[in-house]
Amino acid sequence: MAEEPQPEAAPAAVAATTEVAVAEKAPVEAEKEKKVEEETPAVEAEAKEEKKDEAAAAAAAGGDEAGAIEGTGSFKEESNLVADLPDPEKKALDEFKQLIAAALAACEFNLPPPPPPPKAKVEAAVEETKAEETKAEEEPKAEEPAKEEEPKAEVAAAAAAPPEAGTEEPKAEASSEEAKTEEPKAEAAADEPAKEESKAEAAPAEEAKPAEPEPEEKTVVVTEEEAATKTVEAIEETVVPAAAAPAAAATEEAAAPEPEVQAAAAPEPVLIWGVPLVGDDERTDTVLLKFLRAREFKVKEAMAMLRSAVLWRKRFGIESLLDADLALPELDSVVFYRGADREGHPVCYNVYGEFQDKDLYEKAFGDEEKRERFLKWRIQLLERGILSQLDFSPSGICSMVQVTDLKNSPPMLGKHRAVTRQAVALLQDNYPEFIAKKVFINVPWWYLAANKMMSPFLTQRTKSKFIFASPAKSAETLFRYIAPEQVPVQFGGLFKEDDPEFTTSDAVTELTIKPSSKETVEIPVTENSTIGWELRVLGWEVSYGAEFTPDAEGGYTVIVQKTRKVPANEEPIMKGSFKVGEPGKIVLTINNPASKKKKLLYRSKVKSTSESV
């Protein structure tokens, strides 16, 4: 998971399922490698099932299986100086800049504002309001006959008593009054169809204008009885405003976002990794060339990739993520930056064997929330590395070397798989051309076999960036690209944290000890000084001793370290020091009785006596 869009496995695809966290892949070979990545699980399953056959094939193709090294690592970075570009690439860069300027003017790099209700939604809301109004109208209409009957019954009862009178009338008068009340009832019955008709006319009017209550509706129902009129009016007053409210709200909602849209339309300055996309900044060309090279100078595809990357960074919250405390110090030993290669590229190490610790594995991938945090941590580490380690000036170092240790990596299938694939996709799509080389070490034989199978699907540019080394060749392979003083002790080098005696500025000398032979190293020393040295033989199983021989004739040789056999499980580095009072030399003797050659690393430092006190 370190600094570049690189997929999970060996040749950009196989590693995907083998590496636990994120073995990134250069996004240069985008679409072809995406296809490879999708085929990865099937390939790996097949590699496992036909393990023996693959082993034989790998041995036949690579010679000694234990020491096989795959991949040429022949990739050479192109110049970022515009003057050095071929004419077609210059033309593509100019066209790319024009597209970016047009996109900035059109605010294509701005995140859209919070989406206002789309037109379809507003229309749907209006239709829904109409439906509600219609339904609300139908309900009171259905209830009105029953409600009107009640007032009629009351009228009939009231007719038994003389209006404005508190005493009872004679029964004869009552019967005559009943006869009279029958006439109003007949009239009311005759009036009802007219009422229904007027309501039917009012309904279409309401549908045409759902947000505007019709003033006539309050007087649509007219009866002689005050009670009946009040009841109908009360129902309509409740229905009409309630129905009008949603329509008004929908209209306001549709109108409200307009100022927001206008505010969002203002162009924003766009920077990526602290570099502006337009202007006179010399670093701009370097960044734009990354996207162009990732898409083989196809300008429209590069533009689509850049736009997508900028919008993703805003959605993902890269700026705020840089300062976030994700509380994962335990992962410092899983992915870390250390030193530089022989060309000055920073080196990022991915050590997935650390996840053998079950507690650490659970803390990183135990549940969805933890996996999401791990992904943020990985992106944060990459972003910080880019800002602190890389220089986007045309002549600067703007890419890095990835070293992925596959020793004791977790199984291909596990809780980490989903987040690994997600991280690979993000790195591939949003971090183009950030990998100068990708070195896989301690690679198992079946991985090399799978790499051979997948190799035909990869572009030459991708294949030229990847190097695969078996356990027996891992340290030696690293030293081809990274000086031993820069390589951590755990990977075969001499770099140690907080070493009080030696630093990365103290160069290491490499020697090869032939089989069944002896190698001597002479370190000259001056009078009144202290000499210090350290050495390492990869795999040891040799004899080692040190002595001081004075320059003066007749001087006595002083044994500094008695010769002894050093087993393979010995401390990786031997240290020694000697205080001398006369000029002479320290002689280190290493005897290799084995039938295989050995790699010897050593360095020394002379201090004056005053310095050593």
HELIX and SHEET records of a PDB file:
HELIX    1   1 ALA A   15  THR A   18  1                                   4    
HELIX    2   2 PRO A   27  GLU A   29  5                                   3    
HELIX    3   3 ALA A   30  GLU A   49  1                                  20    
HELIX    4   4 LYS A   51  GLY A   62  1                                  12    
HELIX    5   5 GLU A   65  GLY A   67  5                                   3    
HELIX    6   6 VAL A   82  ASP A   84  5                                   3    
HELIX    7   7 ASP A   87  ALA A  105  1                                  19    
HELIX    8   8 LYS A  119  ALA A  159  1                                  41    
HELIX    9   9 LYS A  171  ALA A  208  1                                  38    
HELIX   10  10 PRO A  215  THR A  219  5                                   5    
HELIX   11  11 GLU A  226  ALA A  255  1                                  30    
HELIX   12  12 PRO A  257  ALA A  264  1                                   8    
HELIX   13  13 ARG A  283  ALA A  294  1                                  12    
HELIX   14  14 VAL A  299  PHE A  316  1                                  18    
HELIX   15  15 ILE A  318  LEU A  322  1                                   5    
HELIX   16  16 PRO A  329  SER A  333  5                                   5    
HELIX   17  17 TYR A  352  GLN A  356  5                                   5    
HELIX   18  18 LYS A  358  PHE A  365  1                                   8    
HELIX   19  19 GLU A  368  GLN A  389  1                                  22    
HELIX   20  20 HIS A  416  ASN A  430  1                                  15    
HELIX   21  21 TRP A  445  MET A  454  1                                  10    
HELIX   22  22 SER A  455  PHE A  457  5                                   3    
HELIX   23  23 GLN A  460  LYS A  463  1                                   4    
HELIX   24  24 PRO A  471  LYS A  473  5                                   3    
HELIX   25  25 SER A  474  TYR A  481  1                                   8    
HELIX   26  26 PRO A  484  GLN A  486  5                                   3    
HELIX   27  27 VAL A  489  PHE A  491  5                                   3    
HELIX   28  28 THR A  609  SER A  612  1                                   4    
SHEET    1   A 6 ILE A  69  GLU A  70  0                                        
SHEET    2   A 6 PHE A 466  ALA A 469 -1                                        
SHEET    3   A 6 ILE A 435  ILE A 441  1                                        
SHEET    4   A 6 MET A 400  ASP A 405  1                                        
SHEET    5   A 6 PRO A 346  VAL A 351  1                                        
SHEET    6   A 6 VAL A 335  ALA A 340 -1                                        
SHEET    1   B 2 LEU A 271  ILE A 272  0                                        
SHEET    2   B 2 VAL A 275  PRO A 276 -1                                        
SHEET    1   C 4 THR A 509  ILE A 513  0                                        
SHEET    2   C 4 LYS A 598  SER A 608 -1                                        
SHEET    3   C 4 SER A 529  VAL A 537 -1                                        
SHEET    4   C 4 MET A 574  VAL A 580 -1                                        
SHEET    1   D 4 SER A 517  VAL A 525  0                                        
SHEET    2   D 4 GLY A 584  ASN A 592 -1                                        
SHEET    3   D 4 VAL A 542  PRO A 550 -1                                        
SHEET    4   D 4 VAL A 558  VAL A 566 -1                                        
END                                                                             
